[in-house]
Amino acid sequence: MSYLFGTTSELAREQLDCLGNILDAPTQWCLERGGLSPAARCLDVGAGSGRIANWLAARTREVVALDLDTSGFPDLAPNVEVLQQDVRDGVAGPYDLIHARLVLMHLPERDQVFAGLVDALAPGGRIVIGDFTTRRLHPISTPSPEDEALWARMQYLSHEVGSPARGISFSWAGSTAARMRAAGLHDVHTMEYSETTAGGTDGCLLHRNLNRQAEPLLLSVGATPDEIGRYRELMTDPSFSAWFYQFLCTSGTR
């Protein structure tokens, strides 16, 4: 099954920028929590914009930045090796640190991929996995009751109808810690992060972006063109605000 969202278009680059602006800080906190050895060899799975790979490269010996498409990478540090590959094909370790953000929730083969990543850890190596959860994105302020109902409908169609049909799991994040323990990892720790987002800011612009990329799927599960159009307007309206996704970042040591 192919990835629902693109990796090479202008929309894909905008998506990665919005995600990085929101999630890079909590991701870096999780990566730093267990300590970063200057001698570490790291793997960044689904490296996207390359921002986390470059951040790791400034603190460790070597980083392998793996993604399906690597053409959008910026200027990378000299100690970053680019690997254009599907993680479902397996990875060759050993690595002292493996990081995967918003990757496994998108892969129907997530159980096998997770097992392969754990196997690629060096003894004492650490894996850090971050994904979104099923927690409802509660609206805080909306221009009208109709807009509040539209927000709820679009979230329902996106997360409970369209996403499962494409193999996306919002429940995976909540089970990651238990899966790490079952795999024999220790020092398992989860950090929870969320924030509010208003129309025209990164979180709402990300919602608008994903809605544009998923338009054919949304139309196929019952959204109307008028609903989609109004939703996109709402995501740029500063009078609208809501909670952003709950992001769980879980780490464990082999």
Buried (B, 14 or more C-beta within 10 A) or exposed (E): EEBBBEBEEEBBBBBBBBBBBBBBEBBBEBBEBBEBBEEBBBBBBBBBBBBBBBBBBEBBEBBBBBBBEBEBBEEBBEBBBBBEBEBBEEBEBBBBBBBBBBBBBBBEEBEEBBEBBBBBBBEEBBBBBBBBBBBEBEBEBBEEEEBBEBBBBBBBBBBEBBBEEBBBBBEBBBEBBEBBEEBEBEEBBBBEBBEEBBBBBBBBBBBBBBBBBBBEBBBEBEBEEEBBEBBBBBBEBEEBBBBBBBBBBBBBBB
